[in-house]
Amino acid sequence: MPNMYQAYAPIYQHIGQGAWSERMAAWTLDWLGQHGIKAESVVDWGCGDGAAAVLFARSGWYVRGIDHSPAMLELARQRATAAHLPITFQLGDLRVTEVDQPALLATAFYDTLNYLTTADDLAAGWRMIARSIKPGGYAVVDVNTAYEYASAWTGQYAVTADSDDVLVVNRLRYNARSGIARGRVIWFARKADSDQWVRGAETHVQRAHTDVEMVSAIEQAGLSLLERHTPDGSEPSATATRLIYVAYKAPVVPR
């Protein structure tokens, strides 16, 4: 995990990979609005370059973004500064980082939970998500499914960006027995005002968590599962490539 999203961070932002997190933030804001939940505070785990954090802040939320990559956090700070938004960013690890001020909402978008590569890490991550929200609060996450990895991470090379100044190629492989997926990200970026190109590469390791593992981790963290479905609202199926989980932290009832 420490070697991911370092040199690749500016490429990630340049090709707009934060768009999915921004889409998930918009989905979450719509869901909250439908349930009459007004803007308050949110902890955005795995905030990346701040795409979702900025959307939350523009919608009136007080935002704390947490990520394990210093390079991504620097891009997030630059994005927030350019938007004139007072967002707090923090270096941290979802498995162990404590939040001093629990929020009404916690999020972990894109592949944040898939980067937890054991069942124990998943459980630890959900415990920390639960501890980062106050009673009466909510958590919204989304994950790649085993079907996504089995059908798309088959060892082929895939071009994910190709422009006049950058080329990004991924080689994606998946071991169904272990549930571990490995993505070798290779990029070529043109130097500013030059015909010279620079090559870089990172290996990203993820895990396909089963639905049983996800639900168990949510419940063991003391949360209640409210919803789980695909991004388009369909029920989970054997061919779903991504699932959204919405969980709730019940208030403590005095005895």
Secondary structure, DSSP 8 states (H G I E B T S, - for coil): -TTSSSTTHHHHHHTTTTHHHHHHHHHHHHHHHHTT----EEEEET-TTSHHHHHHHHTT-EEEEEES-HHHHHHHHHHHHHTT---EEEE--TTT---SS-EEEEEE-TTTGGG--SHHHHHHHHHHHHHTEEEEEEEEEEEE-HHHHHHH-EEEEEEEEE-SSEEEEEEEEEETTTTEEEEEEEEEEE-TTSS-EEEEEEEEEEE---HHHHHHHHHHTT-EEEEEE-TTS----TT-SEEEEEEE-------
